[in-house]
Structures are given as structure tokens and as C-alpha cells.
Amino acid sequence: MEYKISKKRASLWIVATIVGPLLFYWFASGWYIGMWYARTKHQGPPTPEIMIKGMFIGLPPALWAAVALWWWTHRKQVTFGNLFLTQSSAIVPDIGFGIALGALWVTTYGLMDIVSWQEMFTLDSFKLASVPASLSAGFCEEFLYRGFLFWLLAAAGAGKAMRLVIASIAFGLAHCFWGPWGMAWTTILGFTFGLALLWRGNVWPAVAAHTLLDLCIEPGLIEKALTGGFNT
């Protein structure tokens, strides 16, 4: 029997999907920064380098914890594949389309100088340190903000257009640390990932696109955010 959920309960889960991973992340990265303060006896705000390391260390466990918790909470009502829309009958074309979409976004970021080409393709210690966070964001954020939210909204009776709009806005709000401009940009990015999901019927094109994009633009995007680059 098809699973149904009330609009009120769905609204609560939407808020939880926006706020929950952020709280997990702030706890995990805050723990690392707090330990750094205790070890170094540093005075004043943490350095940008430590902030970036805190993000890279805190993000993977926070995102995977959210995915695991969301799955554990719903495991009796729905399978993992249905909850996160991971079932695909044509995985190679799905991933291929996602790579093409990701490459388009990488080109857009480069042409608009949001992140420079040099930062995208310079392999240094910071780039290597960003890989676990980029992979985790590519998989987990798509499982949550495309897979889970699309499933949730469908269970609450929302049409495709409403699912696309609400999930995209939730994705933008979850990136509040980028500032207003960054949230708006992320909402548009999420909208294109949602279109890919609706067209292909599963989350894998969005996972491939998001992962490729993050692998290229991190840590340059984080450095720009920390220096107020999105507010100009």
C-alpha cells in the first residue's frame, strides 16, 4: 500500500531536513575548533584555515548521520531505495547525464569567476582535504534534499511542480551560511538538480552533478564565503 503522510507532518520533516544537518554540522565542526582552542590556547576568533578545516572535518559525519537517522526513522514504512529515490533501471545513462549537468555548472562557476579556474584544478593539500566533504555533500545532500523531500512531498499529495519548488527552497535555506546571495544561487542550483531527478526518475543524476561540482569548486567556494565574497 502506498505510504501517505499529513501535510502538517510533512512540514515538520521539511523543517527538520533544513535544520537538522546544520545542527549536526555545527556540533561536529565546533568540537574540532574547540579542541584546537584548548590545544593552542589561541586568543580571538579562529583563523580562516582552522575554520575551513573545521568545515571539512565536521561536514561528512554530520551529513551521513542525518541520512542514517532519517532512514532509521522511516525504515518500517519504506525501503531505503524508495525513501531516497535511489532505484534506477538505467544507472549508466543516469550518471552520464549527471556528469554532463555537473560539467555545465562547473563551466558556469568558472565563467562567472565565482571560483577561479586555477582554484578548481589546483591539486594541493586543501583540495585533497576537501574531497571527503565534497563526496559526502554530493551524496547526502541529494539523498536528503532531492530524494527524501521529493518522496515526502509526494506522500503528502504534492504535485511535481510543488515538490520541485519546495525542495529547491529548502536546499537554499540549508545553505544559510553562504549569505542571501549564496542561498539564492543554491536554490537555483537545487532547482536544476530537481529537474534532473524528475526527468530521470531517480536521484543519481543529481548525485553525480553535485559531486562533480563540489570536487571542483571546493575549497575555493568556502574561502570566498569566509571572506564575505557572496555579499558583494
C-alpha positions in Angstrom: 0.0 0.0 0.0 1.3 3.5 -0.9 2.6 5.4 2.1 0.7 8.7 2.9 1.6 11.5 5.3 -0.3 14.5 6.5 0.7 18.0 5.3 1.4 19.1 8.8 3.8 16.2 9.5 5.5 16.7 6.1 6.0 20.4 7.0 7.8 19.3 10.2 10.0 17.0 8.3 10.9 19.7 5.8 12.0 22.0 8.7 13.9 19.1 10.3 15.7 18.4 7.0 16.8 22.1 6.8 17.8 22.5 10.4 18.9 19.0 11.5 22.0 18.6 9.3 23.0 22.2 10.1 22.9 21.4 13.8 24.9 18.2 13.4 27.5 20.1 11.3 27.8 23.0 13.8 28.3 20.5 16.6 30.9 18.4 14.7 32.9 21.4 13.4 32.5 23.3 16.7 34.0 20.3 18.5 37.1 20.4 16.3 37.5 24.2 16.7 37.0 23.9 20.4 39.7 21.2 20.7 42.0 23.5 18.6 41.4 26.3 21.1 42.2 24.0 24.0 45.4 22.7 22.4 46.8 26.0 21.1 45.5 28.5 23.8 44.6 30.8 20.8 43.0 34.1 21.7 40.4 35.8 19.5 38.4 34.3 16.5 39.8 31.2 14.8 41.9 31.6 11.7 40.3 31.1 8.3 42.5 28.0 7.8 41.1 26.4 11.0 37.5 27.4 10.0 38.0 25.6 6.7 39.5 22.5 8.3 36.6 22.5 10.8 34.1 22.5 7.9 35.9 19.7 6.1 36.1 17.6 9.3 32.6 18.3 10.6 30.6 18.1 7.3 31.0 14.3 6.5 29.9 12.8 9.8 27.1 15.4 10.1 25.6 14.6 6.7 25.9 10.8 7.0 24.4 11.0 10.5 21.4 12.8 9.1 20.9 10.3 6.3 21.3 7.4 8.7 18.8 9.0 11.2 16.3 9.8 8.5 16.5 6.2 7.2 16.3 4.7 10.8 13.2 6.8 11.5 11.3 5.7 8.3 12.7 2.1 7.9 9.4 0.4 8.9 7.3 2.4 6.4 9.5 2.4 3.3 12.6 0.9 1.7 15.9 2.8 1.5 15.6 2.9 -2.3 12.1 4.5 -2.2 12.9 6.8 0.7 15.9 8.4 -1.1 14.8 7.6 -4.7 17.9 5.6 -5.4 16.3 2.9 -7.6 17.4 3.1 -11.2 16.9 0.9 -14.2 19.5 2.7 -16.3 22.2 3.8 -13.9 24.9 4.4 -16.5 22.8 6.9 -18.6 21.6 8.5 -15.3 25.1 9.1 -14.1 26.3 10.2 -17.5 23.6 12.8 -17.7 24.5 13.9 -14.2 28.2 14.3 -15.2 27.1 16.5 -18.1 25.0 18.6 -15.9 27.8 18.9 -13.3 30.2 19.9 -16.1 27.8 22.6 -17.2 27.7 24.1 -13.7 31.5 23.9 -13.3 31.8 25.9 -16.5 29.2 28.4 -15.3 31.1 28.9 -12.0 34.3 29.3 -13.8 33.0 31.8 -16.5 31.3 33.9 -13.8 34.5 33.7 -11.7 32.6 32.5 -8.6 35.6 30.2 -8.2 38.6 30.7 -10.5 39.7 28.0 -12.9 43.0 27.8 -11.1 41.4 27.1 -7.8 39.2 24.5 -9.3 42.0 22.5 -10.8 45.0 23.1 -8.5 45.7 19.9 -6.5 47.1 20.9 -3.1 46.7 19.9 0.5 43.5 21.9 0.9 42.0 20.4 -2.2 42.8 16.9 -1.0 41.3 17.7 2.4 38.1 18.8 0.8 37.4 15.5 -1.0 35.6 13.7 1.8 33.4 16.7 2.4 32.7 17.1 -1.3 31.8 13.4 -1.7 29.6 13.5 1.4 27.7 16.6 0.2 27.2 15.2 -3.3 25.6 12.0 -1.9 24.0 13.0 1.3 22.6 16.4 0.3 21.0 14.8 -2.7 19.6 11.9 -0.7 18.0 14.4 1.7 17.0 17.5 -0.4 16.1 15.7 -3.6 15.4 12.1 -2.7 13.8 12.3 0.7 12.0 15.6 0.2 10.6 14.6 -3.2 9.4 11.3 -1.6 8.0 13.1 1.4 6.1 15.7 -0.6 4.7 13.1 -2.9 3.5 11.2 0.1 1.8 14.4 1.3 0.0 14.7 -2.0 2.1 17.5 -3.6 2.4 17.7 -7.4 5.7 17.6 -9.3 5.9 21.4 -9.5 5.3 21.9 -5.8 7.9 19.2 -4.9 10.5 20.9 -7.2 9.9 24.4 -5.7 9.7 23.4 -2.0 12.8 21.1 -2.2 14.8 23.8 -4.0 13.9 26.5 -1.5 14.7 24.1 1.4 18.1 23.4 -0.2 18.8 27.1 -0.4 17.8 27.7 3.2 20.0 24.9 4.3 23.0 26.9 2.9 22.3 30.0 5.0 26.0 30.3 5.9 26.6 31.5 2.3 24.5 34.6 2.9 21.5 35.9 0.9 23.1 35.8 -2.5 24.6 32.4 -1.9 21.2 31.0 -0.7 19.5 32.3 -3.8 22.2 30.8 -6.1 22.0 27.5 -4.3 18.2 27.5 -4.7 18.7 27.8 -8.5 21.3 25.1 -8.4 18.9 22.8 -6.5 16.2 23.6 -9.0 18.2 22.2 -11.8 19.1 19.1 -9.8 15.4 18.6 -9.1 14.6 18.8 -12.8 17.2 16.1 -13.4 15.5 13.9 -10.8 12.1 14.4 -12.3 13.3 13.7 -15.8 15.3 10.5 -14.9 13.1 9.3 -12.1 15.9 8.8 -9.5 18.5 10.8 -7.5 21.6 9.6 -9.3 21.9 12.3 -11.9 21.7 14.9 -9.1 24.3 13.0 -7.0 26.7 12.8 -10.0 26.3 16.5 -10.9 26.5 17.7 -7.3 29.6 15.6 -6.5 31.5 16.7 -9.7 30.7 20.4 -9.0 31.8 20.2 -5.3 35.0 18.4 -6.2 35.9 21.2 -8.5 34.8 24.3 -6.6 35.9 23.3 -3.0 37.7 24.7 -1.1 37.6 27.9 -3.2 33.9 28.4 -2.5 34.3 28.1 1.2 37.3 30.5 1.2 35.1 33.0 -0.7 32.3 32.6 1.8 34.5 33.2 4.8 35.9 36.4 3.3 32.4 37.7 2.5 32.6 37.2 -1.2 28.9 36.3 -1.6 27.8 39.5 0.0 29.3 41.9 -2.6 
